[in-house]
Amino acid sequence: MLASVAADASGASQPPAAPAPAAGVTGIPVTGLFVDAPCAASAGADAPMLLAAAAPPGGGSSGAPAPEAAGSPAAVPGNLHRHAFKLTGDVTTDSDHLTSLADGQTVLTGDVDVHMGEREMQADRLIYDRNTNSMNVSGQVRFHDPTVQVQGDTGHYGDDGALFSHAQFQFLKLPGYGAADQISMTPDNVVTLHNVTYTTCPRPRADWMLHARELQLDSNAGVGVGRGAVVDFQGIPIIYLPWISFPLSEARKSGFLFPEFSTSSLNGVEVATPYYWNIAPDQDATITPTYYSLRGLDLGAQYRFLSERNAGSIDADYLYHDQAYLLEQKQFYGNDPGFVPNAQRGYLRLLDRLQLGGNTRLDTHIEGVSDTEYFEDFSQGSQSTATPFLARDIALVHRDDIWNLRAETLGFQTLDNTLPDYEHPYMQLPRLNADALWSPQNLSALTFGFNNELVNFSRDCHMAPGNLPAGSSFLCPPGAGLSGWRFDAKPQVGLDISAPGYFFRPNVAWEYTQYQLRDAPVPDNTPQRSLPIVSVDTGLEFERPTGTNGVRTTTLEPRVMYVYIPYRDQSQLPIFDTASPDLNLIEMFQPNRYVGVDRIGDANQLTMGLTSQTFETASGVRYLSATIGQSLYLQAPRVNLLSPLTPQLPPQFALPDAAGIAGTTTSSLIAETNLTAYKNWNLQVNVASNPAVTRTEEAEVVLQYLASARQVANLSYRYLYGQMQQIDGSEAWKIDGHWELYARAVFSMFRSPATAIMPAVNPSWIEDFAGFQYRGACWSIRVVAQRAVTTRTGQQDSGVSLQLELTGLSNVGSGVGTGSGLTTFLEQSIRGYSATAPKP
């Protein structure tokens, strides 16, 4: 065999540059090594030379070296020349001296440099043992491969891997480094460190440090496991972890996550210990036991699944014995002999979408809680009081180019216990819809449509408890248990003549509705209604260039819609799922002024709107949009939402338009303005004013300064006649590269008197919080103090939350509430803020 190398006349070691990082720690191909016979001396002191050596006796590739070489170093005149040889496989060495021993060992000394494919090892001394096919190195040992760089005192390298003592290490693909008494590496890419210190902080200062008895890093699996670990922050031990597991990449893995801590005036100290279970590539689960110091132990779980045909999740929580809830029940019911205590609390939500093939799918959304106060006790912020119902819906859906078919069951759990039974939403079992829309092949402007539904509405109305006063609105009046079937069919035909700059869409429809009622307080159990609906919707769009060199475009878009629907007496029809919509321009340009088919509003009206927009011509970025619209009643409307078949709410909770709009000649005047992208300022103004009663029905004003996702301020005002009047201010402000400030305050100016079922409502603070964040080089800390109304009776929950995040390890603390974390809470509360937005 021939071994060749060019000698380095300088005699100095020239280690090559570190190789580019590769995926994982590759195997160690050090097999079948042998050392050739001693090399001959070169002819000159400084001249490069080509060295040749004979194979061992017998021509084999192994065995002891030639006897004359035993115990004698290779001839290197004056020790000026570096001698090198090539071993079988992909291993080459370079050194100042080489000595072959009779016992199968070869000794290399002086700037030893070993290349093994993508790996390189340097040392002062190397002993190769032919019998074990291994190398032992000592002195200033240096090793690196595509994933790690190690410096130590001694080392061993063989078929079974590598071992280094008293070593410092630096990961090349991960932001971690440290030191260990011993580092071992196996051919299957597992690195084990004993008595190790580890951090991801940049040198020279490590703000946090992980000390562990043993740290095992599996780069193939992307998993790190520590045993006997202590986390120091600023030199202070903050947590001891007998066992810790963390990912080395973005890949999922099973294991315990860091504990989560928070406090609440309603729940006390909250400690959660999540366990993540990576079941399969298309399935995972998170199991979270949570201890509430004032309530007890809660077991939460989330299971997620995803496949080509099925996707969904199951969320569940169960608290076997809620001490605080049991105490509240005893205080409320006192010595009532009929009181049966129940301290079990729970929550369940199932979301699933199953593709059945052929444009058909099955959608499932089921959600429920053990009691109506569950969200008030366990949700964060004031949002818990804004969830009056939980939906339970299973729907079979088919869509194609013409048909949209849907068969479903829809029910609700009512959480607002201030509503009487007869104001709970109806259960719809079943609800069948068949909608179609198509055009003739040779006449695409002509459209035919068909809307059809069949629904069974049912609702139970139970008598109120006997301790309520007579005449209470909770008592079930006649007709409160009304239920029945509703069939509605609506064939229609229309034209769609449109092109850039204009559209013209006339449409004619006939709507027929038939009821089959149960428990109706009137003789006619089968009322019906039929009527035509005629509409003509048309509009124009004018535009012209504006600004310097026409960089912007300004439009003027008038729109007119005429609707004719004759009057039909509908007072004997029930109201199952129909109400007045929010006042906006989208609803204004609908033929029916109600949402739902229990009422079809009579109309002989002209709806007019005018929109103007200004946007950047090249990019389409909109700067300004302003719209104004109103309906002119050529004949005063007569249909309203009153019905002797449906019990009515007390006046303070009456539905809009419940008393009708008879005698009015115009609808509410609606104006919407959006100013965006003007020197980071955004302004939105929406107003609905009713000239018939000279009052503002709805108003919303939102002013925002958005310099970046981490530098934003908001101020808004929202008004809804008889229901809401709030001012909301929030901000997230980045001061410099390290500090951020957060704040929000929501104040309600609404006032209403007390009723038999509701206490008086006075102006008050709804929610407020303030906090800060400091971002260091390898850690960040967030502190937020919060107070919010969490119950419909006005009870407040307050607490202080702290979240410490150690970059490259995990975070300690969960933030306000449980489950969503402090970061999510801030993103949901401050409009425009994002903690994960990329840096500019």
C-alpha positions in Angstrom: 0.0 0.0 0.0 1.2 3.5 -0.7 0.8 6.4 1.8 1.6 9.9 0.6 1.7 13.3 2.1 3.5 16.6 1.5 5.7 17.5 4.4 5.4 21.0 6.0 8.9 22.5 6.0 7.9 25.0 8.6 7.2 22.3 11.2 4.3 24.4 12.5 0.8 22.9 12.9 -1.7 24.4 10.4 -5.1 23.2 11.6 -7.8 23.6 8.9 -10.8 25.8 9.3 -13.8 24.3 11.1 -16.1 22.5 8.6 -19.5 23.8 7.8 -22.3 22.6 10.1 -24.0 19.4 9.0 -27.3 17.8 10.1 -26.6 15.7 13.2 -23.4 13.9 14.5 -22.4 11.4 11.9 -21.1 7.9 12.5 -17.4 7.3 13.3 -15.9 5.1 10.5 -12.7 4.1 12.3 -12.6 0.4 11.4 -9.9 -1.8 9.9 -7.0 0.6 10.6 -3.4 -0.4 10.2 0.0 1.3 10.3 2.5 0.8 7.5 6.2 0.1 8.0 8.6 3.0 9.0 9.1 5.6 6.5 12.5 6.4 4.9 14.3 9.6 5.6 14.0 12.4 3.2 17.0 13.6 1.1 16.9 17.1 2.3 16.1 19.0 5.4 13.5 21.3 4.0 12.4 19.6 0.8 8.9 18.1 0.4 9.0 14.4 -0.1 6.9 11.4 -1.3 7.1 8.6 1.2 6.5 5.0 0.4 6.2 2.0 2.7 6.0 -1.7 2.2 3.1 -3.8 3.4 3.6 -6.0 6.5 5.1 -9.5 6.0 2.7 -11.9 4.2 1.0 -9.1 2.3 -1.7 -8.8 4.9 -3.4 -5.7 5.9 -2.9 -6.2 9.6 -0.3 -7.6 12.0 2.7 -6.3 13.8 5.0 -3.9 12.0 8.4 -5.0 10.7 10.9 -6.0 13.5 13.4 -3.4 12.6 10.9 -0.7 13.2 9.9 -1.8 16.7 10.7 0.7 19.3 12.5 3.1 17.0 11.1 6.5 15.8 10.8 7.4 12.2 13.9 9.1 10.8 13.4 12.8 10.9 16.7 14.6 10.5 16.9 17.2 13.2 13.2 16.8 13.9 12.6 19.5 11.4 10.3 17.6 9.2 6.7 16.6 9.9 6.0 12.9 9.1 2.5 11.8 8.1 0.9 8.6 7.0 -2.5 7.5 5.7 -4.6 4.9 7.4 -7.3 2.8 5.7 -10.7 4.3 5.6 -11.2 8.1 5.6 -8.7 8.8 8.4 -5.4 10.7 7.9 -3.0 11.9 10.5 -0.2 14.5 10.7 2.5 14.8 13.5 6.0 15.7 14.3 7.1 12.3 15.5 5.9 8.7 14.9 6.8 5.6 16.9 5.6 2.1 16.2 5.6 -0.4 19.0 5.7 -4.2 18.9 2.5 -4.5 21.0 0.4 -3.1 18.1 0.5 0.5 19.2 1.6 3.5 17.3 2.6 6.8 19.1 2.4 10.2 17.4 3.7 13.3 19.2 4.1 16.9 18.4 1.2 18.9 16.9 -0.8 15.7 16.1 -3.6 16.4 13.7 -6.2 13.7 12.7 -8.8 14.1 10.0 -11.7 11.7 9.9 -14.0 12.9 7.1 -15.9 15.9 8.6 -14.2 15.5 12.0 -10.9 16.8 13.1 -8.9 16.1 16.3 -5.7 17.8 17.5 -3.5 16.9 20.4 0.1 16.9 21.7 0.2 13.1 21.9 -1.8 10.3 20.2 -1.5 6.6 20.8 -3.2 4.3 18.2 -4.0 0.7 19.3 -4.3 -1.6 16.4 -5.9 -4.3 18.6 -8.8 -2.2 19.8 -8.8 0.1 16.7 -8.9 3.2 19.0 -6.9 6.3 19.6 -6.0 7.9 23.0 -5.0 11.6 22.9 -3.6 13.9 25.6 -2.2 17.3 26.0 -4.1 20.2 24.5 -6.9 18.1 23.0 -9.2 19.8 20.5 -12.0 18.1 18.6 -14.7 19.3 16.3 -17.3 17.9 13.9 -20.3 19.6 12.2 -22.2 19.9 15.5 -19.8 20.4 18.5 -16.3 21.8 19.2 -14.5 20.4 22.3 -11.3 21.3 24.1 -10.0 19.1 26.9 -7.0 17.4 28.7 -7.4 13.9 27.5 -9.5 12.0 25.0 -10.3 8.6 23.6 -11.6 7.9 20.1 -12.7 4.5 18.7 -15.3 2.4 17.2 -17.5 2.9 20.2 -17.3 6.7 20.0 -15.3 9.4 21.8 -14.6 10.4 25.4 -13.0 13.6 26.6 -12.1 14.7 30.1 -12.1 18.2 31.8 -13.5 19.7 28.6 -15.1 22.8 27.4 -17.6 22.6 24.6 -19.4 24.8 22.1 -22.3 23.7 20.0 -22.0 24.8 16.4 -25.6 24.3 15.4 -27.1 25.4 18.7 -26.5 28.6 20.8 -25.2 26.6 23.7 -21.8 26.2 25.4 -20.3 25.2 28.7 -17.9 22.9 30.5 -18.0 19.3 31.8 -15.8 16.9 33.8 -16.4 14.3 31.1 -17.9 14.3 27.6 -18.7 11.1 25.7 -20.0 10.8 22.2 -21.4 7.7 20.6 -21.5 6.7 16.9 -25.3 7.1 17.0 -25.1 10.9 17.8 -25.7 10.9 21.5 -23.5 13.3 23.6 -23.4 12.8 27.3 -21.9 15.3 29.7 -21.1 14.7 33.4 -21.0 17.4 36.0 -21.8 20.0 33.4 -22.6 23.7 33.3 -24.5 25.0 30.3 -25.9 28.3 29.0 -26.9 30.0 25.8 -25.9 33.5 26.9 -23.3 35.2 24.8 -19.8 35.4 26.2 -18.2 36.7 28.4 -21.2 37.0 30.8 -23.6 34.2 31.5 -26.7 35.7 33.1 -28.2 32.2 33.6 -26.6 28.9 33.9 -27.8 25.3 34.1 -25.8 23.0 36.4 -26.6 19.3 36.0 -25.2 16.0 37.3 -25.7 14.6 33.8 -26.8 16.1 30.5 -27.6 13.9 27.5 -28.1 15.4 24.1 -29.4 13.3 21.3 -29.1 15.3 18.0 -30.9 12.6 16.0 -34.0 12.7 18.2 -33.5 16.5 18.9 -33.9 15.8 22.6 -31.9 17.0 25.6 -32.3 15.3 29.0 -30.8 16.6 32.2 -30.6 14.9 35.6 -30.0 16.6 38.9 -30.3 20.1 37.4 -30.2 23.5 39.1 -31.0 26.7 37.2 -29.1 29.8 38.3 -30.3 33.2 37.4 -27.9 36.1 38.1 -26.0 33.7 40.3 -29.1 32.9 42.4 -30.6 29.3 42.2 -34.2 29.7 41.1 -35.3 26.2 40.5 -34.2 22.6 41.1 -35.2 20.0 38.6 -34.5 16.3 39.4 -35.2 15.6 35.7 -35.6 18.0 32.8 -36.2 17.4 29.2 -36.0 20.0 26.5 -35.9 20.1 22.6 -32.7 20.7 20.7 -34.7 21.8 17.6 -38.2 22.8 16.6 -39.2 19.1 16.4 -41.8 17.9 18.9 -40.9 15.6 21.7 -42.5 14.0 24.8 -41.6 15.3 28.3 -42.5 17.6 31.1 -42.5 21.3 30.3 -41.5 24.0 32.8 -44.0 24.6 35.6 -46.3 27.5 35.3 -47.0 29.9 38.2 -49.6 32.7 38.7 -51.8 34.2 41.4 -55.4 35.2 41.5 -57.6 36.7 44.2 -60.3 34.2 43.3 -58.2 31.1 42.9 -55.1 31.8 45.1 -51.7 30.6 44.0 -51.8 28.6 40.8 -49.1 26.0 39.9 -49.4 24.0 36.7 -47.0 21.2 35.5 -47.7 20.4 31.8 -46.6 17.2 30.2 -46.4 17.0 26.5 -46.9 13.6 24.8 -45.8 13.3 21.2 -48.0 10.3 20.3 -47.4 10.1 16.6 -46.5 12.5 13.7 -50.2 13.3 13.4 -51.2 13.2 17.1 -50.1 14.8 20.3 -51.5 15.6 23.7 -50.7 18.0 26.6 -51.7 16.9 30.1 -51.7 19.7 32.7 -52.3 19.1 36.4 -53.0 22.4 38.0 -53.2 23.1 41.7 -55.3 26.1 42.9 -54.6 26.9 46.6 -58.2 28.1 47.2 -59.9 25.4 45.1 -58.0 22.1 44.7 -56.4 20.0 42.0 -57.5 20.3 38.4 -56.6 17.9 35.7 -56.5 19.4 32.2 -55.8 17.8 28.9 -55.7 18.7 25.2 -55.5 16.1 22.5 -54.9 17.1 18.8 -55.0 15.1 15.7 -54.4 15.8 12.0 -54.6 13.6 9.0 -55.4 13.9 5.3 -59.1 13.5 6.0 -59.5 14.4 9.7 -58.4 17.3 11.9 -59.5 18.4 15.3 -58.9 18.7 19.0 -60.4 17.7 22.3 -59.9 20.0 25.4 -61.0 18.9 28.8 -60.6 20.0 32.4 -61.9 18.3 35.5 -61.7 19.5 39.1 -63.1 16.9 41.5 -63.6 19.0 44.6 -63.7 22.8 44.3 -63.5 24.0 47.9 -64.2 27.7 47.1 -67.2 26.8 44.9 -68.7 24.5 47.6 -68.4 27.3 50.1 -70.2 29.8 47.8 -73.1 27.3 47.3 -73.5 26.8 51.1 -73.5 30.6 51.6 -76.2 31.1 48.9 -78.5 28.2 49.8 -78.0 28.2 53.5 -80.1 25.5 55.2 -82.3 24.8 52.3 -83.3 21.2 52.7 -83.4 20.8 48.9 -79.8 21.9 48.5 -77.5 19.1 47.1 -73.9 20.3 47.2 -71.8 19.7 44.0 -68.2 20.7 44.1 -67.2 19.0 40.8 -66.2 21.4 38.0 -65.4 20.6 34.4 -65.1 21.8 30.9 -65.2 20.0 27.5 -64.7 21.1 23.9 -64.6 19.0 20.8 -63.7 20.4 17.4 -63.5 18.1 14.4 -63.6 18.3 10.6 -63.9 14.9 8.8 -63.6 14.9 5.0 -65.8 12.2 3.6 -64.8 12.6 0.0 -66.7 14.1 -2.9 -66.8 17.6 -1.5 -68.6 16.3 1.6 -67.5 16.8 5.2 -68.7 16.4 8.8 -68.1 19.3 11.1 -68.4 18.9 14.9 -68.3 21.6 17.5 -69.4 20.6 21.0 -68.6 22.7 24.0 -69.9 22.6 27.6 -69.2 23.4 31.2 -70.3 21.9 34.5 -72.0 25.1 35.7 -72.8 28.7 34.6 -70.0 30.2 36.8 -67.2 28.1 35.3 -65.8 30.7 33.0 -66.2 33.4 35.6 -63.9 31.4 37.9 -61.3 30.1 35.4 -61.1 32.5 32.5 -58.8 35.5 32.4 -59.9 39.1 32.1 -63.4 40.5 31.6 -64.0 38.3 28.5 -65.6 35.6 30.8 -68.7 37.8 31.3 -69.1 38.2 27.5 -69.8 34.5 26.8 -73.6 34.0 27.2 -73.9 30.8 25.2 -71.8 27.7 24.3 -72.7 26.1 20.9 -73.1 22.4 20.3 -73.2 21.8 16.6 -72.9 18.8 14.3 -73.2 19.4 10.6 -73.0 17.3 7.5 -72.0 19.6 4.6 -71.8 19.1 0.8 -70.6 21.7 -1.6 -70.2 21.7 -5.4 -70.4 24.2 -8.2 -74.2 24.5 -7.8 -75.4 23.0 -4.6 -74.7 23.9 -0.9 -76.4 21.2 1.2 -76.3 21.2 5.0 -77.9 18.9 7.6 -77.1 19.8 11.2 -78.2 19.7 14.9 -77.6 22.9 16.8 -78.0 23.5 20.5 -76.7 25.9 23.2 -75.8 25.9 26.8 -76.8 29.2 28.4 -74.2 30.7 30.8 -76.0 33.9 31.5 -78.2 32.9 34.4 -79.9 36.3 34.4 -81.9 35.3 31.3 -85.2 33.5 31.9 -85.8 30.2 30.2 -88.0 31.7 27.5 -85.1 33.9 26.4 -82.7 31.0 25.9 -82.0 30.2 22.2 -83.9 27.4 20.6 -82.5 24.0 20.0 -82.6 23.2 16.2 -82.9 19.5 15.7 -82.7 19.0 12.8 -81.9 21.9 10.6 -81.8 21.1 6.8 -80.7 23.6 4.2 -80.5 23.3 0.5 -79.2 26.2 -1.5 -78.4 26.4 -5.2 -77.1 29.0 -7.6 -76.4 28.4 -11.3 -76.3 30.1 -14.7 -77.2 28.8 -18.2 -74.1 27.8 -20.1 -74.7 30.3 -23.0 -76.1 33.1 -20.9 -73.9 33.7 -17.9 -75.5 37.0 -16.9 -78.7 35.1 -16.1 -78.7 33.5 -12.6 -81.2 31.1 -11.0 -81.2 30.5 -7.3 -83.0 28.4 -4.7 -82.9 28.6 -0.9 -84.7 26.0 1.1 -84.7 25.1 4.8 -86.6 22.9 7.2 -86.0 23.4 10.9 -87.5 21.9 14.1 -87.3 24.4 17.0 -87.6 23.2 20.6 -87.0 24.8 24.0 -88.0 23.9 27.6 -89.3 26.5 29.9 -89.3 25.4 33.6 -91.1 27.2 36.3 -88.9 29.4 38.5 -88.0 28.5 42.1 -90.7 29.2 44.6 -88.7 31.8 46.5 -88.9 34.3 43.6 -91.4 37.1 44.0 -94.7 36.9 42.1 -94.6 38.6 38.8 -90.9 37.9 38.3 -89.9 37.8 34.7 -88.4 34.3 35.4 -91.9 32.9 35.6 -93.0 31.2 32.4 -95.8 33.1 30.8 -98.3 31.6 28.4 -96.7 30.4 25.2 -93.2 30.3 26.7 -92.9 26.7 25.7 -93.8 27.3 22.1 -91.9 25.1 19.6 -92.5 23.6 16.2 -91.3 23.2 12.6 -90.6 25.9 10.1 -90.3 25.3 6.3 -89.1 28.1 4.1 -88.6 28.1 0.3 -87.2 30.9 -1.8 -86.8 30.5 -5.6 -85.3 33.5 -7.4 -84.0 34.7 -10.7 -81.8 37.6 -11.5 -79.3 39.3 -13.8 -75.7 40.1 -13.1 -74.5 42.7 -15.7 -71.2 44.0 -14.5 -67.9 45.2 -15.9 -65.1 47.5 -14.6 -66.7 50.7 -13.6 -70.3 49.6 -13.1 -72.7 46.8 -12.1 -76.5 46.3 -12.6 -78.2 43.4 -10.7 -82.0 43.1 -10.8 -83.5 40.2 -8.9 -87.0 38.7 -8.3 -87.8 36.1 -5.7 -90.8 34.5 -4.1 -90.6 33.5 -0.4 -93.0 30.9 1.1 -92.9 30.0 4.9 -95.0 27.4 6.6 -95.1 26.6 10.4 -96.3 23.5 12.3 -96.4 24.7 15.9 -96.7 22.9 19.3 -98.0 24.4 22.5 -99.2 27.6 20.7 -101.5 29.9 22.7 -103.6 30.6 19.6 -106.0 28.3 17.6 -104.0 28.4 14.4 -101.1 26.0 14.7 -100.2 26.1 11.0 -99.7 29.8 10.1 -98.0 30.6 6.8 -96.8 33.5 4.8 -95.9 34.1 1.1 -94.8 37.2 -0.7 -92.6 38.4 -3.6 -89.3 40.2 -3.2 -88.1 42.5 -6.0 -84.8 44.3 -5.9 -82.6 46.3 -8.2 -79.0 46.9 -7.1 -76.8 49.1 -9.2 -73.6 51.2 -8.8 -70.9 53.1 -10.6 -67.2 53.6 -9.9 -65.3 56.7 -11.0 -61.6 57.1 -10.4 -58.9 59.6 -11.2 -55.2 59.9 -10.4 -54.2 62.2 -7.6 -51.0 63.3 -5.9 -47.6 64.0 -7.6 -47.3 62.2 -10.9 -50.5 60.3 -10.1 -49.0 58.1 -7.4 -52.4 57.8 -5.8 -55.9 57.0 -7.1 -59.1 58.5 -5.7 -62.5 56.9 -6.4 -66.1 58.0 -6.2 -68.6 55.1 -6.0 -72.3 55.8 -5.8 -74.7 52.9 -5.2 -78.4 52.7 -5.3 -80.7 49.8 -4.4 -84.5 49.7 -4.7 -86.5 47.0 -2.9 -90.2 46.3 -3.0 -91.8 43.8 -0.6 -95.6 44.0 -0.1 -96.9 44.1 3.5 -98.1 40.8 5.0 -99.5 40.6 8.5 -97.0 38.5 10.4 -98.0 39.2 14.0 -99.3 35.6 14.3 -96.0 34.1 13.4 -93.5 33.1 16.1 -90.0 34.5 16.5 -87.6 31.5 16.7 -84.2 32.9 15.5 -84.9 36.4 14.0 -83.7 39.8 15.2 -82.6 43.2 14.0 -79.0 43.2 12.7 -76.2 45.6 13.7 -76.4 48.9 11.9 -73.9 48.8 9.1 -73.7 49.3 5.4 -73.5 45.6 4.6 -76.9 45.0 6.3 -78.3 48.2 4.9 -78.0 46.8 1.3 -79.8 43.6 2.1 -83.5 43.2 0.9 -84.7 42.1 4.3 -84.1 44.4 7.2 -84.2 41.5 9.6 -81.8 38.6 10.1 -83.8 35.4 9.9 -87.0 34.4 8.1 -89.5 34.7 10.9 -90.0 38.3 9.7 -89.8 39.6 6.2 -89.9 43.4 6.4 -92.3 45.2 4.1 -90.4 47.6 1.9 -90.9 50.2 -0.8 -87.6 51.9 -0.3 -84.6 53.4 -2.0 -81.2 52.8 -0.3 -78.4 55.2 -1.4 -74.8 55.0 -0.5 -71.7 56.9 -1.5 -68.1 55.7 -1.0 -64.8 57.4 -1.8 -61.4 55.8 -1.5 -57.8 57.0 -1.9 -55.1 54.4 -2.3 -51.5 54.0 -3.7 -51.8 53.2 -7.4 -48.8 50.8 -7.6 -49.3 48.8 -4.4 -53.0 49.2 -3.7 -52.4 50.3 -0.1 -55.4 52.2 1.1 -55.1 55.6 2.8 -58.7 56.7 3.2 -62.1 55.2 2.8 -65.3 57.1 3.6 -68.9 55.8 3.1 -72.3 57.3 3.9 -75.6 55.6 3.4 -79.3 55.8 4.2 -82.6 54.2 3.2 -85.5 56.4 2.1 -88.9 54.8 2.8 -91.3 55.6 0.0 -93.9 53.9 2.2 -93.7 53.7 5.9 -92.8 50.1 7.1 -95.4 48.3 9.3 -93.8 44.9 10.1 -92.1 44.6 13.5 -90.8 42.0 15.9 -93.8 41.9 18.3 -95.8 38.7 18.5 -98.4 37.3 20.9 -96.8 33.9 20.4 -93.4 35.0 21.9 -93.0 36.4 25.4 -91.3 39.7 25.5 -88.3 40.9 27.5 -88.7 43.7 30.1 -88.4 47.1 28.5 -84.8 47.6 29.5 -83.8 44.5 27.6 -86.2 44.9 24.7 -85.0 44.0 21.3 -84.2 46.8 18.8 -87.3 47.6 16.7 -89.5 45.5 19.0 -92.1 48.3 18.9 -91.8 48.7 15.2 -90.7 51.6 13.0 -94.1 52.7 11.9 -94.3 56.3 10.8 -90.7 56.8 10.0 -89.6 57.9 6.5 -85.9 57.1 6.6 -83.6 54.6 8.2 -80.7 55.4 10.4 -78.0 57.4 8.7 -74.8 55.3 8.7 -71.3 56.8 8.1 -68.0 54.9 8.2 -64.6 56.4 7.8 -61.2 54.6 7.8 -57.9 56.5 7.7 -54.9 54.3 7.5 -51.2 54.4 6.9 -50.8 58.2 7.4 -47.5 58.6 9.3 -48.3 55.5 11.5 -51.8 56.9 12.4 -55.0 55.0 11.8 -58.5 56.3 12.5 -61.8 54.5 12.2 -65.1 56.2 12.8 -68.5 54.3 12.5 -71.7 56.1 13.4 -75.4 55.1 13.0 -77.8 57.9 13.8 -81.6 57.6 13.7 -83.2 60.9 12.7 -86.7 59.6 13.5 -85.9 59.7 17.2 -83.1 62.2 17.0 -80.5 60.0 18.7 -77.4 58.0 17.9 -78.0 54.3 17.9 -74.4 53.1 17.6 -71.0 54.7 17.5 -67.4 53.5 17.4 -64.2 55.6 17.2 -60.8 54.0 17.2 -57.6 56.0 17.0 -54.3 54.0 16.7 -50.6 54.9 16.5 -48.8 51.9 15.1 -45.0 52.4 14.6 -44.3 48.7 14.9 -45.8 45.6 16.3 -44.1 46.4 19.6 -44.7 50.2 19.6 -48.4 50.7 19.5 -51.0 52.9 21.3 -54.8 52.7 21.0 -57.7 54.9 22.2 -61.3 53.9 21.4 -64.8 54.8 22.3 -67.8 52.5 21.7 -71.5 53.3 22.3 -74.6 51.1 21.8 -77.9 52.8 22.8 -79.3 51.3 26.0 -76.5 48.7 26.4 -73.0 50.0 26.3 -70.8 53.1 26.6 -67.1 52.4 27.1 -63.7 54.1 26.7 -60.7 51.8 26.1 -57.1 52.8 26.1 -54.1 50.5 25.6 -50.4 50.6 24.7 -47.3 48.5 24.2 -44.3 50.8 24.0 -40.7 49.8 23.3 -38.4 52.3 24.9 -35.1 51.0 23.7 -33.6 47.7 22.8 -34.4 46.2 26.2 -37.4 47.8 27.8 -41.1 47.6 26.9 -44.1 49.0 28.8 -47.7 47.7 28.7 -50.9 49.2 29.9 -54.6 49.0 29.3 -57.7 50.6 31.0 -61.4 50.0 30.1 -63.9 52.3 31.7 -67.7 51.9 31.4 -69.8 55.0 31.5 -73.1 53.1 31.2 -75.7 53.5 33.8 -79.0 51.6 34.4 -81.4 51.2 37.3 -81.8 48.1 39.3 -84.5 45.5 38.3 -86.0 42.4 39.8 -83.3 40.2 38.3 -80.4 42.6 37.7 -78.6 45.0 40.1 -78.1 48.7 39.2 -75.3 49.4 36.8 -73.1 52.4 37.5 -70.0 53.8 35.8 -66.9 51.8 36.8 -63.6 50.4 35.7 -64.1 47.1 33.7 -60.5 46.1 33.3 -57.1 47.6 33.8 -53.5 46.3 33.9 -50.0 47.7 33.7 -46.6 46.1 33.4 -43.2 46.0 31.8 -40.8 43.7 30.1 -37.0 43.7 30.0 -35.3 41.8 27.2 -31.7 40.8 27.9 -29.2 39.1 25.6 -30.3 35.6 26.6 -33.3 36.2 28.9 -36.4 38.3 29.4 -38.7 39.1 32.3 -42.3 40.3 32.2 -44.3 41.7 35.1 -48.0 42.6 34.8 -50.5 43.6 37.5 -54.1 43.2 36.5 -57.6 43.8 37.8 -60.8 42.9 35.9 -64.5 42.3 36.4 -65.0 38.6 35.9 -68.6 38.0 37.0 -71.9 39.4 35.8 -72.5 40.7 39.3 -69.4 42.9 39.1 -67.0 40.9 41.2 -63.4 41.6 40.4 -60.3 39.4 40.2 -56.8 40.9 40.7 -53.3 39.5 40.7 -49.7 40.1 39.7 -48.0 37.9 37.1 -44.3 37.3 36.5 -42.8 35.4 33.5 -39.1 34.7 33.2 -37.9 33.4 29.9 -34.5 31.9 29.5 -33.5 31.8 25.8 -32.7 28.4 24.6 -34.1 26.6 27.7 -37.7 27.5 28.4 -39.7 29.9 30.4 -40.6 29.9 34.1 -44.1 31.2 34.9 -47.3 31.3 32.9 -48.7 34.8 33.3 -52.2 35.8 33.9 -54.6 32.9 34.2 -53.7 29.4 33.0 -53.2 27.9 29.6 -52.7 30.9 27.4 -49.8 32.6 29.1 -48.9 36.2 29.6 -47.7 36.7 26.0 -51.0 35.6 24.6 -52.9 37.7 27.1 -51.1 40.8 26.0 -51.6 40.1 22.3 -55.3 39.6 22.8 -55.7 42.7 25.0 -53.6 45.3 23.0 -54.8 45.9 19.5 -51.9 45.6 17.0 -49.3 44.2 19.5 -47.3 41.1 18.6 -44.6 39.7 20.8 -43.4 37.4 18.1 -43.2 39.9 15.3 -39.9 39.8 13.4 -37.4 42.6 14.2 -37.0 45.2 11.4 
